[in-house]
Amino acid sequence: MEWYHVGLGLLGLLVLFIGIGLPIPFALALAAMPFLLHIQGWSTALVSTELKLWGVWIDYILLAVPLFVFLGELIGRSNIGPNLYQFMHKGVRVRGSAAYGSIAACAGFGAVCGSSMVGSLTIGGVALPQMTKLGYNKRLSSGVLAAGGTLSVLIPPSLILLFYGIVTDQSIGELFIAGVIPGLVLVTLFALVVYIWGRMYPSHIPDADNAPRATVRELLLAVGPIFIIGLVITLSIYTGVATPTEAAAVAALLTTILAFTVGGLDFKGFKESLLATMRTMGYLGLLLSAGVLFGFVLTYYRVPQQFTELFLSYELSPYAVLAMVIAFYVILGMFLEPVSMTFITLPTIYPLMHAAGFDLIWFGIVFTITMEIAVLTPPVGLNLYVIQGISRGTIPISDVIIGCLPFLACMVVLIGLVIAAPEVALWLPSVMK
């Protein structure tokens, strides 16, 4: 069987199964099964499938995923996230402080939680009603919160960067470091959008808040937990004291203690955090397992290698290849969520990018920014529906989409900046080696 028969067959079956409504993990596994049976026969395929699935569930590196998810759930269900937003906004006598505070709170939340949706849900749940009450334009408030959640995808620790490192066998620590400067640049660009929006449409942003400034105690309660958790994760990984998994474990334990002591978490909230983590990992675990089977079939028939050779035979310039890959991900992101895209496409795409001469740490940042775009593009933009759901129907999805457009433009600008000046992503990892 030729490699292109396998590639087209896998793609066709995957599209068919997703089209009839099968969840993506089951669609991936079912698409791979006919080819797996062709390779090994029924009895051997069954045993190898069991071994590959078991290998996913006992992978030490992957243990970091549920720990980071659990950490985010604890912060979301305690007062740590809301306190951070209130501090960023309360008593800050700057016009648009609630919008700037939302961006800063999302960035701070992103420094301890790698999930975009959890970031939007946690900060958005507090900030959106407050911004609506203060008189912010609905498009601005919904757009800034939906886009702000994407900062969790780029600012380390990031689940997408973690998955990227696992699939491409790159250093997760270096990927996390590489995301720091682009993440800060994106925060700055988002703040610039709010400033320009306020100048162009003064009625969309109310006057400066005159509430009393935060006290020292409120400062410590708001910033202290996030700072401590972020510092533990950052220093332990970047200094080499701990692996990402060990850092996630220590941070999760520390977050549990802080959530109970200063975050007002009760045992009901703790139980809900555990159950939410289990639900999330049930899906992610199935997706990882099915992705392993799918990737095994691709590798066995050498589909990524042959696809790379075919592409290179056309003698396209590296940047033409890169442009095609980015366009492919932007279009695909309209229909699939980022984790699924990572496990379906990366095994084929990353060898092509490596053969084209691109640094895979650098491409990890470009890839992650395109994943940020994916969660804001309809019809399957997860953050759009999170914010629309938080509004309880008061903000139509069309307003959320329109509000996100300037922030999407910022992400396009950031991709252009990272391509034009790769040092934006690669300088910090090179300095910290």
ZAZA-636451 format. One record per residue (C-alpha): residue number from 1; residue in three letters; x, y, z. Coordinates in nm, 4 decimals. Example, Ala and Ser with C-alpha at 12.3 -4.5 7.8 and 13.67 -1.06 7.14 Angstrom:
% residues 2
num	residu	c1	c2	c3
1	ALA	1.2300	-0.4500	0.7800
2	SER	1.3670	-0.1060	0.7140
***
This chain:
% residues 433
num	residu	c1	c2	c3
1	MET	0.0000	0.0000	0.0000
2	GLU	0.1459	0.3353	-0.1072
3	TRP	0.1983	0.6101	0.1490
4	TYR	-0.0386	0.8506	-0.0261
5	HIS	-0.3135	0.5863	-0.0244
6	VAL	-0.2690	0.5600	0.3517
7	GLY	-0.2578	0.9380	0.4007
8	LEU	-0.5693	1.0025	0.1935
9	GLY	-0.7455	0.7035	0.3490
10	LEU	-0.6750	0.8215	0.7031
11	LEU	-0.7854	1.1747	0.6191
12	GLY	-1.1012	1.0571	0.4420
13	LEU	-1.2060	0.8258	0.7245
14	LEU	-1.1298	1.0934	0.9847
15	VAL	-1.3432	1.3527	0.8043
16	LEU	-1.6224	1.0957	0.7601
17	PHE	-1.6301	0.9949	1.1264
18	ILE	-1.6138	1.3549	1.2521
19	GLY	-1.8841	1.4470	0.9984
20	ILE	-2.1267	1.1875	1.1347
21	GLY	-2.0763	1.3237	1.4860
22	LEU	-1.8225	1.0910	1.6471
23	PRO	-1.6055	1.2534	1.9158
24	ILE	-1.2572	1.3239	1.7817
25	PRO	-1.0755	1.0617	1.9976
26	PHE	-1.3017	0.7830	1.8675
27	ALA	-1.2802	0.9181	1.5117
28	LEU	-0.8989	0.9087	1.5284
29	ALA	-0.8901	0.5544	1.6648
30	LEU	-1.1459	0.4178	1.4177
31	ALA	-0.9691	0.5821	1.1228
32	ALA	-0.6436	0.4132	1.2247
33	MET	-0.7865	0.0656	1.2940
34	PRO	-0.8274	-0.0647	0.9321
35	PHE	-0.4643	0.0192	0.8549
36	LEU	-0.3459	-0.1235	1.1867
37	LEU	-0.5241	-0.4502	1.1051
38	HIS	-0.3624	-0.4496	0.7603
39	ILE	-0.0188	-0.4134	0.9225
40	GLN	-0.0454	-0.6728	1.1965
41	GLY	-0.3613	-0.8786	1.1776
42	TRP	-0.6359	-0.8876	1.4403
43	SER	-0.4698	-1.0602	1.7387
44	THR	-0.1335	-0.8819	1.7074
45	ALA	-0.3004	-0.5454	1.6434
46	LEU	-0.5129	-0.5887	1.9549
47	VAL	-0.2094	-0.6573	2.1759
48	SER	-0.0003	-0.3748	2.0287
49	THR	-0.2946	-0.1356	2.0647
50	GLU	-0.3258	-0.2239	2.4332
51	LEU	0.0478	-0.1731	2.4843
52	LYS	0.0480	0.1641	2.3070
53	LEU	-0.2542	0.2878	2.5002
54	TRP	-0.1046	0.1738	2.8297
55	GLY	0.2202	0.3467	2.7375
56	VAL	0.0342	0.6775	2.7089
57	TRP	-0.1327	0.6471	3.0480
58	ILE	0.1900	0.5670	3.2355
59	ASP	0.4082	0.8262	3.0595
60	TYR	0.5861	1.0268	3.3308
61	ILE	0.6020	1.3480	3.1267
62	LEU	0.2281	1.3417	3.0608
63	LEU	0.1603	1.3385	3.4340
64	ALA	0.2244	1.7141	3.4229
65	VAL	-0.0951	1.7643	3.2213
66	PRO	-0.3539	1.6657	3.4883
67	LEU	-0.1486	1.8473	3.7517
68	PHE	-0.1545	2.1768	3.5594
69	VAL	-0.5262	2.1286	3.4818
70	PHE	-0.5966	2.0634	3.8508
71	LEU	-0.3950	2.3713	3.9476
72	GLY	-0.6043	2.5866	3.7147
73	GLU	-0.9308	2.4424	3.8459
74	LEU	-0.8288	2.5161	4.2061
75	ILE	-0.7488	2.8787	4.1226
76	GLY	-1.0723	2.9115	3.9250
77	ARG	-1.2869	2.7808	4.2121
78	SER	-1.1116	2.9761	4.4866
79	ASN	-1.0819	3.3525	4.5283
80	ILE	-0.7247	3.3650	4.3963
81	GLY	-0.8255	3.4455	4.0352
82	PRO	-1.1020	3.6972	4.1242
83	ASN	-0.8758	3.8677	4.3811
84	LEU	-0.6104	3.9149	4.1133
85	TYR	-0.8567	4.0894	3.8812
86	GLN	-0.9998	4.3082	4.1572
87	PHE	-0.6510	4.4247	4.2512
88	MET	-0.5588	4.5017	3.8890
89	HIS	-0.8703	4.7177	3.8550
90	LYS	-0.9725	4.8492	4.1976
91	GLY	-0.8634	5.2011	4.2707
92	VAL	-0.6452	5.2249	3.9597
93	ARG	-0.7217	5.5786	3.8502
94	VAL	-0.6620	5.5208	3.4802
95	ARG	-0.9323	5.5395	3.2175
96	GLY	-0.9989	5.1864	3.0970
97	SER	-0.8503	5.0292	3.4102
98	ALA	-1.0982	4.7382	3.4037
99	ALA	-0.9933	4.6468	3.0485
100	TYR	-0.6217	4.6834	3.1237
101	GLY	-0.6758	4.4966	3.4491
102	SER	-0.8434	4.2106	3.2621
103	ILE	-0.5435	4.1763	3.0320
104	ALA	-0.2999	4.1885	3.3252
105	ALA	-0.5066	3.9391	3.5267
106	CYS	-0.5263	3.7005	3.2298
107	ALA	-0.1494	3.7287	3.1868
108	GLY	-0.0945	3.6614	3.5572
109	PHE	-0.3342	3.3685	3.5452
110	GLY	-0.1543	3.2385	3.2365
111	ALA	0.1697	3.2304	3.4337
112	VAL	0.0268	2.9572	3.6589
113	CYS	-0.2317	2.7847	3.4390
114	GLY	-0.1858	2.6508	3.0866
115	SER	-0.5493	2.6381	2.9754
116	SER	-0.6994	2.9122	2.7592
117	MET	-1.0594	2.8174	2.8346
118	VAL	-1.0032	2.8066	3.2122
119	GLY	-0.8359	3.1490	3.1909
120	SER	-1.1308	3.3049	3.0077
121	LEU	-1.3793	3.1353	3.2410
122	THR	-1.2038	3.2373	3.5631
123	ILE	-1.1191	3.6008	3.4879
124	GLY	-1.4168	3.6528	3.2563
125	GLY	-1.6626	3.5285	3.5176
126	VAL	-1.5548	3.8094	3.7494
127	ALA	-1.4609	4.0821	3.5029
128	LEU	-1.7470	4.0694	3.2497
129	PRO	-2.0298	4.1569	3.4940
130	GLN	-1.8093	4.4261	3.6475
131	MET	-1.7232	4.5807	3.3099
132	THR	-2.0875	4.5695	3.2029
133	LYS	-2.1897	4.7411	3.5267
134	LEU	-1.9264	5.0114	3.4785
135	GLY	-2.0549	5.0869	3.1268
136	TYR	-1.7895	4.9351	2.8995
137	ASN	-1.8943	4.8635	2.5432
138	LYS	-2.0071	4.5001	2.5106
139	ARG	-1.7862	4.4312	2.2107
140	LEU	-1.4782	4.5652	2.3868
141	SER	-1.5420	4.3863	2.7159
142	SER	-1.6214	4.0500	2.5544
143	GLY	-1.3364	4.0795	2.3035
144	VAL	-1.0713	4.1681	2.5610
145	LEU	-1.1733	3.8784	2.7873
146	ALA	-1.2001	3.6171	2.5124
147	ALA	-0.8619	3.7229	2.3724
148	GLY	-0.7088	3.7618	2.7188
149	GLY	-0.7716	3.3954	2.7879
150	THR	-0.5410	3.3020	2.5007
151	LEU	-0.2459	3.4427	2.6957
152	SER	-0.2567	3.1205	2.9003
153	VAL	-0.1658	2.9320	2.5815
154	LEU	0.1544	3.1285	2.5190
155	ILE	0.2759	3.2416	2.8617
156	PRO	0.4326	2.9379	3.0336
157	PRO	0.3317	2.6911	3.1589
158	SER	0.1276	2.6129	2.8484
159	LEU	-0.0534	2.2871	2.7781
160	ILE	-0.0168	2.3403	2.4024
161	LEU	0.3602	2.3911	2.4341
162	LEU	0.3716	2.0842	2.6595
163	PHE	0.1891	1.8725	2.3993
164	TYR	0.4039	2.0197	2.1211
165	GLY	0.7196	1.9211	2.3092
166	ILE	0.5904	1.5668	2.3595
167	VAL	0.4943	1.5163	1.9936
168	THR	0.8110	1.6727	1.8490
169	ASP	1.0495	1.5471	2.1204
170	GLN	1.1717	1.9004	2.2001
171	SER	1.2782	2.0343	2.5394
172	ILE	0.9653	2.1455	2.7234
173	GLY	1.1734	2.3755	2.9436
174	GLU	1.3175	2.5547	2.6382
175	LEU	0.9704	2.5834	2.4828
176	PHE	0.8373	2.7406	2.8015
177	ILE	1.1271	2.9884	2.8117
178	ALA	1.0781	3.0735	2.4426
179	GLY	0.7158	3.1705	2.5094
180	VAL	0.7965	3.4366	2.7685
181	ILE	0.8985	3.7329	2.5489
182	PRO	0.6335	3.6735	2.2756
183	GLY	0.3768	3.6457	2.5556
184	LEU	0.4813	3.9817	2.7028
185	VAL	0.4782	4.1397	2.3552
186	LEU	0.1224	4.0132	2.3049
187	VAL	0.0150	4.1595	2.6405
188	THR	0.1551	4.4951	2.5284
189	LEU	-0.0234	4.4758	2.1924
190	PHE	-0.3541	4.3935	2.3642
191	ALA	-0.3143	4.6945	2.5937
192	LEU	-0.2392	4.9110	2.2891
193	VAL	-0.5639	4.7953	2.1270
194	VAL	-0.7606	4.9045	2.4345
195	TYR	-0.5869	5.2439	2.4318
196	ILE	-0.6551	5.3025	2.0601
197	TRP	-1.0138	5.1772	2.0975
198	GLY	-1.0685	5.4310	2.3764
199	ARG	-0.9286	5.7135	2.1628
200	MET	-1.1392	5.6201	1.8590
201	TYR	-1.4610	5.5521	2.0533
202	PRO	-1.4490	5.7536	2.3794
203	SER	-1.8043	5.6550	2.4755
204	HIS	-1.7067	5.2851	2.4831
205	ILE	-1.4846	5.3279	2.7911
206	PRO	-1.6028	5.5012	3.1106
207	ASP	-1.3993	5.7523	3.3066
208	ALA	-1.1341	5.6494	3.5570
209	ASP	-1.2480	5.4524	3.8608
210	ASN	-1.2481	5.6586	4.1820
211	ALA	-1.2832	5.3682	4.4238
212	PRO	-1.0397	5.3532	4.7184
213	ARG	-0.7009	5.2109	4.6334
214	ALA	-0.6189	4.8568	4.7359
215	THR	-0.4634	4.8150	5.0794
216	VAL	-0.1341	4.6365	5.1426
217	ARG	-0.3268	4.3352	5.2733
218	GLU	-0.5396	4.3220	4.9565
219	LEU	-0.2206	4.3509	4.7513
220	LEU	-0.0654	4.0528	4.9280
221	LEU	-0.3833	3.8433	4.8985
222	ALA	-0.4213	3.9257	4.5296
223	VAL	-0.0690	3.9084	4.3939
224	GLY	0.1043	3.6949	4.6570
225	PRO	-0.0448	3.3510	4.5693
226	ILE	-0.0022	3.3979	4.1934
227	PHE	0.3523	3.5286	4.2385
228	ILE	0.4540	3.2393	4.4660
229	ILE	0.3018	2.9697	4.2426
230	GLY	0.4507	3.1236	3.9285
231	LEU	0.7908	3.1604	4.0940
232	VAL	0.7935	2.7950	4.2020
233	ILE	0.7065	2.6750	3.8505
234	THR	0.9466	2.9125	3.6774
235	LEU	1.2537	2.8695	3.8955
236	SER	1.2225	2.4936	3.9408
237	ILE	1.1971	2.4275	3.5653
238	TYR	1.4365	2.6918	3.4335
239	THR	1.7114	2.6258	3.6884
240	GLY	1.6939	2.2524	3.6268
241	VAL	1.6032	2.1736	3.9874
242	ALA	1.2867	1.9916	3.8763
243	THR	1.1326	1.8482	3.5615
244	PRO	0.8046	2.0008	3.4363
245	THR	0.6190	1.7102	3.5976
246	GLU	0.7876	1.7594	3.9349
247	ALA	0.7329	2.1361	3.9147
248	ALA	0.3643	2.0785	3.8343
249	ALA	0.3287	1.8439	4.1327
250	VAL	0.4882	2.0883	4.3778
251	ALA	0.2859	2.3786	4.2331
252	ALA	-0.0389	2.1807	4.2565
253	LEU	0.0277	2.0984	4.6235
254	LEU	0.1213	2.4607	4.6952
255	THR	-0.1908	2.5856	4.5139
256	THR	-0.4078	2.3494	4.7203
257	ILE	-0.2633	2.4923	5.0421
258	LEU	-0.3003	2.8539	4.9256
259	ALA	-0.6523	2.7956	4.7903
260	PHE	-0.7662	2.6696	5.1317
261	THR	-0.5754	2.9187	5.3466
262	VAL	-0.6079	3.2498	5.1570
263	GLY	-0.8344	3.1648	4.8640
264	GLY	-1.1449	3.0731	5.0600
265	LEU	-1.1752	2.7291	4.8976
266	ASP	-1.3982	2.4768	5.0768
267	PHE	-1.4110	2.0991	5.0416
268	LYS	-1.7028	2.1235	4.8001
269	GLY	-1.4915	2.3405	4.5695
270	PHE	-1.1977	2.1037	4.6120
271	LYS	-1.4159	1.8072	4.5148
272	GLU	-1.5493	1.9988	4.2119
273	SER	-1.1906	2.0767	4.1079
274	LEU	-1.1017	1.7073	4.1239
275	LEU	-1.4096	1.6049	3.9257
276	ALA	-1.3515	1.8772	3.6643
277	THR	-0.9889	1.7631	3.6263
278	MET	-1.1041	1.4017	3.5849
279	ARG	-1.3561	1.5022	3.3181
280	THR	-1.0954	1.7032	3.1299
281	MET	-0.8372	1.4247	3.1536
282	GLY	-1.0920	1.1656	3.0466
283	TYR	-1.1209	1.3479	2.7160
284	LEU	-0.7520	1.4359	2.6869
285	GLY	-0.6479	1.0815	2.7804
286	LEU	-0.8661	0.9311	2.5086
287	LEU	-0.7366	1.1899	2.2638
288	LEU	-0.3734	1.1143	2.3517
289	SER	-0.4310	0.7390	2.3239
290	ALA	-0.6068	0.7659	1.9878
291	GLY	-0.3380	1.0073	1.8677
292	VAL	-0.0716	0.7464	1.9434
293	LEU	-0.2497	0.4885	1.7257
294	PHE	-0.3003	0.7417	1.4483
295	GLY	0.0646	0.8476	1.4681
296	PHE	0.1858	0.4859	1.4650
297	VAL	0.0058	0.4181	1.1367
298	LEU	0.1448	0.7390	0.9851
299	THR	0.4981	0.6514	1.0956
300	TYR	0.4789	0.2872	0.9846
301	TYR	0.3884	0.3885	0.6293
302	ARG	0.6380	0.6767	0.6435
303	VAL	0.3667	0.9281	0.5528
304	PRO	0.5407	1.2276	0.7238
305	GLN	0.8762	1.1494	0.5607
306	GLN	0.7291	1.0947	0.2146
307	PHE	0.5091	1.4024	0.2478
308	THR	0.8178	1.6066	0.3385
309	GLU	1.0131	1.4711	0.0408
310	LEU	0.7222	1.5494	-0.1926
311	PHE	0.6983	1.9063	-0.0657
312	LEU	1.0724	1.9625	-0.0931
313	SER	1.0750	1.8275	-0.4496
314	TYR	0.8796	2.1359	-0.5585
315	GLU	1.1754	2.3477	-0.4397
316	LEU	0.9564	2.6036	-0.2660
317	SER	1.1276	2.8616	-0.0510
318	PRO	1.1188	2.7856	0.3231
319	TYR	0.8998	3.0879	0.3886
320	ALA	0.6517	2.9822	0.1205
321	VAL	0.6236	2.6471	0.2998
322	LEU	0.5816	2.8274	0.6329
323	ALA	0.3099	3.0542	0.4891
324	MET	0.1196	2.7514	0.3589
325	VAL	0.1449	2.5754	0.6956
326	ILE	0.0221	2.8825	0.8865
327	ALA	-0.2692	2.9280	0.6428
328	PHE	-0.3518	2.5585	0.6816
329	TYR	-0.3660	2.5909	1.0611
330	VAL	-0.5722	2.9096	1.0556
331	ILE	-0.8322	2.7434	0.8310
332	LEU	-0.8281	2.4155	1.0252
333	GLY	-0.8614	2.6114	1.3496
334	MET	-1.2069	2.7236	1.2402
335	PHE	-1.3279	2.3651	1.2776
336	LEU	-1.1031	2.1904	1.5336
337	GLU	-0.9826	2.2831	1.8799
338	PRO	-0.6045	2.3185	1.9400
339	VAL	-0.5322	1.9922	2.1249
340	SER	-0.6943	1.7844	1.8507
341	MET	-0.5047	1.9739	1.5814
342	THR	-0.1792	1.9133	1.7663
343	PHE	-0.2122	1.5354	1.7714
344	ILE	-0.3710	1.4992	1.4262
345	THR	-0.1391	1.7222	1.2227
346	LEU	0.1930	1.7736	1.4011
347	PRO	0.3398	1.4269	1.3317
348	THR	0.3231	1.5139	0.9608
349	ILE	0.3951	1.8880	0.9762
350	TYR	0.6955	1.9127	1.2071
351	PRO	0.9296	1.6943	0.9931
352	LEU	0.8458	1.9223	0.7012
353	MET	0.9331	2.2342	0.9018
354	HIS	1.2568	2.0752	1.0226
355	ALA	1.3526	1.9765	0.6662
356	ALA	1.2756	2.3323	0.5501
357	GLY	1.5459	2.4520	0.7907
358	PHE	1.3379	2.6023	1.0719
359	ASP	1.4300	2.5688	1.4384
360	LEU	1.1652	2.3496	1.6050
361	ILE	1.1675	2.5525	1.9282
362	TRP	1.0998	2.8646	1.7208
363	PHE	0.8297	2.6876	1.5182
364	GLY	0.6703	2.5787	1.8462
365	ILE	0.6043	2.9438	1.9276
366	VAL	0.4646	3.0171	1.5798
367	PHE	0.2474	2.7056	1.6080
368	THR	0.1208	2.8097	1.9520
369	ILE	0.0251	3.1586	1.8315
370	THR	-0.1776	3.0008	1.5499
371	MET	-0.3472	2.7858	1.8151
372	GLU	-0.4381	3.1090	1.9975
373	ILE	-0.6031	3.2273	1.6775
374	ALA	-0.7912	2.8961	1.6568
375	VAL	-0.9730	2.9464	1.9893
376	LEU	-1.1043	3.2844	1.8649
377	THR	-1.2207	3.1880	1.5151
378	PRO	-1.5773	3.0661	1.4538
379	PRO	-1.7534	2.8318	1.4178
380	VAL	-1.5534	2.6344	1.6801
381	GLY	-1.3840	2.9159	1.8717
382	LEU	-1.3993	2.7857	2.2292
383	ASN	-1.3263	3.1165	2.4026
384	LEU	-1.5983	3.2921	2.2051
385	TYR	-1.8649	3.0625	2.3462
386	VAL	-1.7169	3.0708	2.6985
387	ILE	-1.7543	3.4498	2.7136
388	GLN	-2.0941	3.4433	2.5435
389	GLY	-2.2064	3.1836	2.7995
390	ILE	-2.0806	3.3938	3.0907
391	SER	-2.2876	3.6875	2.9639
392	ARG	-2.6028	3.4728	3.0073
393	GLY	-2.7313	3.5741	2.6661
394	THR	-2.6878	3.9495	2.7120
395	ILE	-2.4063	3.9631	2.4549
396	PRO	-2.4726	3.7984	2.1145
397	ILE	-2.1993	3.5801	1.9698
398	SER	-2.1646	3.8233	1.6772
399	ASP	-2.0570	4.0997	1.9185
400	VAL	-1.8005	3.8696	2.0801
401	ILE	-1.6566	3.7839	1.7380
402	ILE	-1.6405	4.1486	1.6271
403	GLY	-1.4831	4.2465	1.9598
404	CYS	-1.2080	3.9881	1.9075
405	LEU	-1.1050	4.1103	1.5611
406	PRO	-0.8515	4.3756	1.6753
407	PHE	-0.6939	4.1220	1.9109
408	LEU	-0.6735	3.8662	1.6313
409	ALA	-0.4895	4.1321	1.4310
410	CYS	-0.2401	4.1583	1.7203
411	MET	-0.1707	3.7856	1.6935
412	VAL	-0.1084	3.8192	1.3204
413	VAL	0.1322	4.1052	1.3933
414	LEU	0.3075	3.8892	1.6541
415	ILE	0.3496	3.6018	1.4057
416	GLY	0.5005	3.8488	1.1585
417	LEU	0.7349	3.9824	1.4278
418	VAL	0.8506	3.6332	1.5319
419	ILE	0.9136	3.5408	1.1660
420	ALA	1.0963	3.8661	1.0892
421	ALA	1.3002	3.8525	1.4111
422	PRO	1.3353	3.4916	1.5349
423	GLU	1.5392	3.6228	1.8301
424	VAL	1.2110	3.7339	1.9892
425	ALA	1.1500	3.3655	2.0642
426	LEU	1.5039	3.2255	2.0655
427	TRP	1.7072	3.4863	2.2531
428	LEU	1.5922	3.3973	2.6057
429	PRO	1.6438	3.0172	2.5654
430	SER	1.9932	3.0809	2.4239
431	VAL	2.0843	3.3048	2.7194
432	MET	1.9542	3.0561	2.9795
433	LYS	2.1323	2.7486	2.8376
***
